[in-house]
Amino acid sequence: MKEAYEALDFNPANYVPLTPISFLHRTADIYAEREAIIYGERRYTWRECRERCICLASGLAESGISEGDTVAVLAFNTPEMFEVHFAVPMSGAVLNTINTRLDADTVAYILEFGQAKALIVDRELLPLAKKALQQIKLKPILIMIDDESAAEKPDVELDVLNYEELVSSGVSEFSCPPLKDEWQALALNFTSGTTGRPKGVVYHHRGAYLMCMGTVAGWELPRHPRYLYCVPMFHCNGWCHAWTMTLMAGTIVCMRAFSPQLLFELLERYKITHFGGAPVVLNMLANAPEEQQKRFDRTIKVITAGAPPPAKVLESMKKFGFEVMHVYGLTETYGHVQQSVFQQEWLDQSEERQAELLARQGVRFPMMESVRVIDPQTKKPVPADGETVGEIVMRGNTVMKGYLNNVKATDEAFEGGWFHSGDLAAVQADGYIQIKDRAKDIIISGGENISSVEIENVLYRHPAVGEAAVVAMPDETWGEAPCAFIELKAGETTDAEQIIEFCTDHIARFKRPKKVIFGPLPKTATGKIQKHELRQRIR
């Protein structure tokens, strides 16, 4: 019988390569006149959205873009940034969204490393693009997004095509090249590159498709959500939410630039049901001036990812009517692959304890096959005792193809048939994973491993602390000791002695910071505190 079963091969009737592009066609077919995109005065239905994407794909093809070419995008969260997530792969090309806050040198490196055939750039970012292009020999086709609502509209002497004119020149009957293989490259994303040159992470169509399916199930997304896009779409392709919200025929409200006041206003004006943001975004909302904050008598579902969120920040979100789900992932995993699923028995716990439970990295999303915490030496799973620290490793369909043109780094990341995250964690008795630190962030003091995350969680409980980061500093006696960098809330005052005393009351004495430094904290464009810069300062 084995031979008989194996004789039944796949064919076009029973096997179609998976791609998130199919979501746009289905939604436009069924919900053609439903509102798809809202941005200021601009509105697009799903019918119009599909037509614009096809026309843009046609325009790109006419300009010389073909299968396997890289199309880079340097833009904010506008309708154009949403459209390129469909139009670029529709043309057969690979989408490379670039962090808008990078320096010209890094942008130049990304463009050259990815061999960008075209660069779609927001007019406000033309000076940055020009500086980057002056450093390389590459001469990509330049396509300018001329957004009327841009804060700045510089005139830069560059030979550019106009985005809207390119869309207008395209044909809605354009026949997109068929996807031959779901393993085909869909997107190229670069890691943050905080300690060196960023690595190019390659996504495939299958992974993005399954990422969306897993998000729908894991976040329990309803049909027609109203989603506020404040997560930068250059970050893990906006956590793949452009494709996910299309799958669910949602309405996407684009947010070009973040501010707490604007976010609250948009939540109210457009009756937003869902949005995402890094823990720093939630912290900014919690610490916004009272007159800017809004309370809602309905539940707004929020997904947060990035650095491990302080329990105090999660607890503070309840006053707004936000139901926050903490998730964990990396650029290499298309974004979130772990979620802190709420359990009914947690309702018996205090709100503070519930927030602590929700702050954990939790359990795997439906689309992930396996996530483990292993001993770095033996490679065996650590016991579920909440104390033993190991490295998070995973395998599943939402793991990258690999690092572009970097065989060594790819092989190291996939050692032993698992993707190695570099994050250190422990497994709690209930099976939930909790990050203790990045491997490079653990503090080894007098032979003891100290979690910087644990100290940061304590610091966030201090009423005067707005944001905090803890790093290792050299110590003659202990080798290393914790140093806390603190940004105070507006109008609040305290001193180092009070902070250290507060920590002494809540954690073991050997874990308390030996030094406290006050001032603004350096952050990446996605809100992550740049600990490497803090380490340089302390040295």
C-alpha positions in Angstrom: 0.0 0.0 0.0 2.9 2.4 0.6 3.6 2.5 -3.1 0.0 3.1 -3.9 -0.2 6.1 -1.6 3.1 7.5 -2.9 1.9 7.2 -6.5 -0.7 10.0 -5.8 1.4 13.0 -6.7 0.4 16.6 -6.3 -0.9 18.6 -9.3 -2.3 22.1 -10.0 -5.8 20.9 -8.9 -4.7 20.0 -5.4 -1.5 22.0 -4.7 -1.2 25.8 -5.0 1.8 27.6 -3.5 0.8 29.5 -0.4 1.2 33.3 -0.6 -0.4 36.2 1.4 -1.0 37.9 -1.9 -4.0 35.6 -2.3 -5.7 37.3 0.7 -6.0 40.6 -1.3 -7.8 38.9 -4.2 -10.2 37.0 -2.0 -11.1 40.1 0.1 -11.5 42.3 -3.0 -13.7 39.7 -4.6 -16.0 39.4 -1.6 -15.9 42.8 0.1 -15.2 45.0 -2.8 -16.9 48.1 -1.5 -15.9 47.8 2.1 -13.4 50.5 3.4 -9.9 49.2 3.3 -7.6 52.1 4.0 -8.1 55.4 5.9 -5.4 58.0 5.9 -6.4 61.6 6.6 -8.8 62.6 3.9 -7.9 59.6 1.7 -10.1 56.5 1.6 -9.8 53.4 -0.5 -12.2 50.4 -0.8 -10.8 46.9 -1.2 -11.7 47.1 -4.9 -9.7 50.3 -5.3 -6.9 48.9 -3.2 -6.4 45.8 -5.3 -6.6 47.9 -8.5 -3.9 50.3 -7.3 -1.7 47.4 -6.2 -2.0 45.7 -9.6 -1.4 48.9 -11.4 1.7 49.6 -9.3 3.0 46.1 -10.1 2.4 46.8 -13.7 4.3 50.1 -13.5 7.2 48.4 -11.8 7.3 45.7 -14.4 7.2 48.3 -17.2 10.1 50.1 -15.4 12.3 47.0 -15.7 11.5 45.2 -12.4 11.4 41.4 -12.7 11.4 38.2 -10.7 14.1 38.2 -8.0 14.9 41.9 -8.1 15.0 43.8 -4.8 12.7 46.8 -4.4 13.7 48.8 -1.4 11.2 51.2 0.3 12.1 54.1 2.6 8.7 55.3 3.8 6.4 55.9 6.7 3.1 54.2 7.5 1.1 55.6 4.6 -1.2 53.9 2.1 1.7 53.5 -0.3 3.7 51.6 2.3 0.7 49.2 2.7 0.3 48.9 -1.1 4.0 47.9 -1.7 3.5 44.8 0.5 1.3 43.4 -2.3 2.4 45.2 -5.4 6.2 44.4 -5.1 5.7 40.6 -4.8 2.9 40.8 -7.4 5.7 41.9 -9.8 7.8 38.9 -8.8 10.3 41.1 -6.9 11.4 41.0 -3.3 10.3 43.7 -0.9 12.9 45.4 1.3 11.5 47.9 3.7 14.1 50.1 5.4 14.1 51.6 8.9 13.4 55.3 8.4 15.6 56.4 11.3 18.8 54.8 10.1 21.9 56.9 9.2 22.8 57.3 5.6 25.8 55.0 5.9 23.7 52.1 7.0 21.0 52.8 4.4 23.7 52.8 1.8 25.0 49.4 3.1 21.5 47.9 2.9 20.8 49.2 -0.6 24.1 47.9 -1.9 24.0 44.6 0.0 20.5 43.8 -1.2 21.4 45.1 -4.8 18.2 47.2 -4.8 16.9 47.6 -8.4 14.5 50.3 -7.3 14.0 52.6 -4.3 10.6 53.9 -3.4 11.1 56.8 -1.0 8.9 59.3 0.8 9.7 62.9 -0.2 10.6 63.8 3.3 13.3 61.2 3.3 14.9 62.2 -0.1 17.8 64.0 1.6 18.6 60.7 3.5 18.3 58.7 0.3 20.5 61.1 -1.6 23.3 60.9 1.1 23.1 57.1 1.0 23.2 56.9 -2.8 26.2 59.2 -3.0 28.2 56.5 -1.1 27.6 53.7 -3.5 27.9 52.9 -7.2 24.4 51.4 -7.3 21.9 53.5 -9.2 18.4 52.1 -8.5 15.2 53.5 -10.1 13.9 56.2 -7.8 10.2 56.4 -7.1 9.0 59.3 -4.9 5.9 59.2 -2.6 4.7 62.8 -2.5 2.5 62.8 0.6 0.5 66.0 1.1 0.5 65.6 4.8 4.3 65.3 5.2 5.7 67.7 7.8 8.6 68.5 5.5 8.7 68.6 1.7 12.3 69.2 0.7 13.4 69.8 -2.9 16.2 67.5 -3.7 18.0 67.3 -7.1 17.3 63.7 -7.9 15.9 62.1 -11.0 12.7 60.5 -9.7 9.5 58.9 -10.9 6.3 60.0 -9.2 4.6 57.2 -7.3 1.0 58.2 -8.2 2.0 58.7 -11.9 3.5 55.2 -11.9 0.2 53.8 -10.5 -1.7 55.7 -13.1 0.5 54.5 -15.9 -0.1 50.8 -14.9 -2.8 48.6 -16.3 -5.4 47.0 -14.0 -5.5 44.0 -16.4 -1.8 43.3 -15.8 -1.1 39.6 -15.5 1.1 39.1 -12.5 3.8 36.4 -12.9 2.5 33.2 -11.2 4.2 32.1 -8.0 6.1 29.0 -8.9 7.3 28.0 -5.5 6.0 29.1 -2.0 9.7 29.0 -0.9 10.3 31.9 -3.2 11.7 35.0 -1.4 9.0 37.4 -0.5 10.8 40.0 1.7 14.2 41.1 2.8 14.4 42.5 6.3 17.6 43.7 8.1 18.3 43.1 11.8 18.9 46.1 13.9 22.6 46.0 13.5 23.3 47.5 16.9 26.7 45.8 17.4 27.8 45.7 13.7 26.5 45.6 10.2 22.9 44.4 10.0 22.2 40.9 8.6 19.7 40.4 5.7 16.8 38.2 6.8 14.9 36.5 4.0 11.2 35.7 4.3 9.4 33.3 2.0 5.7 33.3 0.8 4.8 30.2 2.7 6.0 31.6 6.0 4.1 34.9 5.6 0.9 33.1 4.7 1.1 30.8 7.8 2.2 33.7 10.0 -1.1 35.5 9.1 -3.1 32.3 9.8 -1.4 31.8 13.1 -2.0 35.5 14.1 -5.7 35.2 13.4 -6.0 32.1 15.6 -3.6 33.3 18.3 -5.1 36.8 18.6 -8.6 35.6 18.0 -9.1 38.1 15.3 -12.8 38.7 14.2 -14.0 39.4 10.7 -13.6 43.1 9.8 -11.4 44.4 12.6 -10.6 48.1 12.6 -6.8 48.3 13.0 -4.6 51.2 13.7 -1.2 50.8 12.1 1.2 52.4 14.4 3.7 49.5 14.3 6.3 50.7 11.7 5.7 48.7 8.5 9.5 48.5 8.1 9.8 46.3 11.2 9.3 42.6 10.3 6.9 43.9 7.6 4.8 45.5 10.3 4.6 42.2 12.1 2.9 40.9 8.9 -0.3 42.7 9.9 -0.7 44.3 6.5 -1.3 40.8 5.1 -3.2 39.6 8.2 -5.7 42.5 8.2 -6.3 42.0 4.5 -7.1 38.3 5.2 -9.8 39.4 7.7 -11.1 42.2 5.4 -10.3 44.8 8.1 -10.2 48.5 7.8 -6.6 49.8 8.3 -6.0 53.3 9.6 -2.5 54.5 8.7 -0.5 56.5 11.2 2.4 58.3 9.6 4.1 59.4 12.9 3.4 58.3 16.4 2.4 60.6 19.3 0.3 59.5 22.3 -2.3 62.3 21.7 -2.8 61.4 18.1 -3.1 57.7 18.9 -5.8 58.3 21.5 -7.6 60.6 19.0 -7.5 58.0 16.2 -8.7 55.2 18.5 -11.8 57.3 19.3 -12.5 58.8 15.9 -12.3 55.6 13.9 -13.6 53.2 16.6 -10.4 51.2 16.5 -10.7 47.6 17.8 -7.1 46.5 17.5 -3.6 48.0 17.4 0.0 46.9 18.1 3.0 48.6 19.7 6.3 48.1 21.5 6.3 48.3 25.3 7.8 51.7 25.0 4.7 52.9 23.1 2.5 51.6 26.0 4.7 53.3 28.5 4.4 56.6 26.6 0.6 56.2 26.6 0.6 55.5 30.4 2.8 58.6 31.0 1.1 61.0 28.6 -0.4 64.2 30.1 -3.8 63.5 31.7 -5.6 65.9 29.3 -4.3 63.8 26.3 -5.4 60.4 27.6 -8.8 58.9 26.8 -10.7 56.1 28.6 -12.8 53.8 26.6 -15.9 51.9 27.7 -15.2 49.2 25.2 -12.4 46.7 24.9 -9.5 47.6 22.5 -7.2 44.6 21.9 -3.5 45.4 21.9 -0.6 43.3 20.9 2.8 44.3 22.3 6.2 42.9 21.3 9.8 44.0 21.5 11.6 44.1 24.8 10.0 42.2 27.7 7.3 44.5 29.0 7.4 45.6 32.6 4.4 44.2 34.5 3.7 47.7 35.8 3.2 49.0 32.3 0.8 46.1 31.4 -1.2 46.7 34.6 -1.6 50.4 33.8 -3.2 49.7 30.4 -6.4 48.5 32.0 -7.5 52.0 32.8 -7.8 52.8 29.1 -9.9 49.7 28.3 -6.9 48.0 26.6 -6.7 44.2 26.7 -3.0 43.6 26.1 -1.5 40.4 24.8 2.3 40.2 25.1 4.0 38.3 22.3 7.6 37.4 21.6 9.6 36.9 18.4 12.5 38.1 16.3 13.1 39.5 12.8 14.2 36.0 11.9 10.8 34.6 12.8 8.5 37.1 10.9 7.8 38.7 14.3 5.8 37.1 17.1 5.9 33.3 17.6 5.2 33.1 21.3 2.2 34.5 23.2 1.3 34.9 26.8 -2.1 33.2 26.6 -4.5 34.3 29.5 -5.7 31.4 31.6 -9.1 31.6 33.4 -7.6 30.6 36.8 -5.5 33.8 36.7 -8.7 35.7 37.4 -8.3 34.6 41.1 -5.0 36.5 41.2 -4.5 40.1 42.1 -4.2 42.6 39.1 -0.6 43.0 39.9 0.0 39.2 39.7 -2.0 38.9 36.6 0.2 41.6 34.9 3.3 39.6 36.0 1.9 36.5 34.5 1.1 38.3 31.2 4.5 39.8 31.0 6.0 36.4 30.3 6.9 35.3 26.8 4.4 32.4 27.2 3.7 29.6 24.8 4.0 29.1 21.0 1.6 30.4 18.5 -0.4 27.9 16.5 1.9 28.1 13.4 5.0 27.3 15.4 5.9 23.6 15.6 8.2 23.7 18.7 9.8 26.2 21.0 12.3 25.0 23.7 14.7 26.3 26.2 17.9 24.3 26.1 21.1 24.1 28.1 23.7 25.7 25.8 26.2 23.0 26.7 24.2 19.8 26.7 21.5 21.0 24.2 18.9 19.3 26.4 15.7 21.0 27.5 16.1 22.8 30.9 13.7 21.7 33.8 10.5 23.6 34.2 11.6 25.1 37.6 11.5 28.8 36.7 15.1 29.1 37.7 17.4 27.2 35.3 18.4 29.5 32.4 18.9 28.3 28.9 18.7 29.5 25.3 15.4 29.8 23.4 15.4 27.7 20.2 12.6 27.0 17.8 11.6 25.4 14.6 8.6 26.0 12.4 7.3 27.4 9.1 7.7 31.0 10.2 11.5 30.8 10.5 13.5 32.7 7.9 15.0 31.1 4.8 18.4 32.3 6.1 20.7 35.3 6.1 21.3 36.7 2.6 24.9 36.1 1.3 26.0 34.9 4.8 26.4 31.1 4.9 28.4 31.2 8.1 25.8 33.1 10.1 23.0 31.0 8.6 24.7 27.8 9.6 25.3 29.0 13.1 21.7 30.1 13.5 20.4 26.7 12.4 22.9 24.6 14.3 21.4 21.2 15.1 18.2 21.7 13.1 16.9 24.5 15.4 16.9 28.3 15.1 19.0 29.7 17.9 17.5 33.0 19.2 20.3 34.1 21.5 17.7 34.9 24.2 18.1 33.4 27.6 15.0 32.2 29.4 13.6 29.9 32.1 10.6 27.7 31.9 7.9 28.1 34.6 6.1 25.2 36.2 3.1 25.8 33.9 5.2 25.6 30.8 5.3 29.3 30.1 8.7 30.7 29.0 10.1 33.8 30.6 13.0 35.7 29.2 15.8 36.5 31.6 18.1 38.3 29.2 19.8 38.4 25.9 22.9 36.2 26.1 25.0 39.4 25.7 23.0 41.3 28.4 23.3 38.8 31.3 25.4 40.3 34.2 27.9 38.0 35.8 28.8 39.4 39.2 31.0 37.4 41.5 30.1 34.2 39.7 26.4 34.9 40.0 24.2 35.4 36.9 22.0 38.5 37.3 19.1 39.2 35.0 19.0 42.8 33.8 15.3 42.3 33.0 14.5 41.4 36.6 16.1 44.6 37.9 14.3 46.6 35.2 11.0 45.2 36.2 11.6 46.4 39.8 12.7 49.8 38.7 9.5 50.3 36.7 7.5 49.8 39.9 9.1 53.0 41.3 6.6 55.9 41.0 9.2 58.3 39.6 10.6 56.0 36.9 9.4 56.5 33.4 11.9 54.2 31.6 14.8 52.1 32.7 17.6 50.0 31.4 20.3 48.0 33.2 23.7 46.9 31.9 26.9 45.5 33.2 29.6 47.8 34.3 33.2 46.8 35.1 33.8 46.2 38.8 37.3 45.6 40.4 35.9 43.3 43.1 33.1 41.4 41.4 34.1 41.6 37.7 30.8 43.1 36.7 28.0 44.9 38.6 24.6 46.2 37.6 24.4 49.9 36.4 20.9 51.4 36.0 20.1 54.1 33.5 16.8 55.9 34.3 14.6 58.4 32.5 12.2 60.0 35.0 8.6 60.7 34.4 7.8 64.4 33.7 7.8 66.4 36.9 9.1 63.6 39.1 12.3 63.7 41.1 14.4 61.2 43.0 18.0 60.3 43.5 20.4 57.3 43.1 20.3 56.5 46.8 16.5 56.3 46.9 16.5 54.1 43.8 19.0 51.7 45.2 17.1 51.6 48.5 13.9 50.8 46.6 15.6 47.9 44.8 17.0 46.6 48.1 13.4 46.2 49.3 12.3 44.2 46.3 15.2 42.0 45.1 18.3 40.3 46.6 21.0 42.8 47.7 23.6 41.4 45.3 21.2 42.2 42.4 20.6 45.8 43.2 22.3 48.5 40.9 25.6 49.7 42.2 25.3 52.9 40.2 22.4 54.9 38.9 22.6 57.4 36.0 19.7 59.7 35.1 18.9 61.1 31.7 17.3 60.3 28.3 17.7 56.8 27.0 18.9 56.1 23.5 16.3 54.1 21.4 16.0 52.4 18.0 13.3 53.3 15.6 11.2 50.5 17.0 11.4 51.7 20.5 14.0 49.3 21.8 16.5 50.9 24.3 20.0 50.7 22.8 21.9 48.9 25.5 25.1 48.8 23.5 25.3 52.6 23.6 24.7 52.5 27.4 27.6 50.0 27.8 29.9 52.3 25.8 28.9 55.2 28.1 29.7 53.3 31.3 33.0 52.2 29.9 
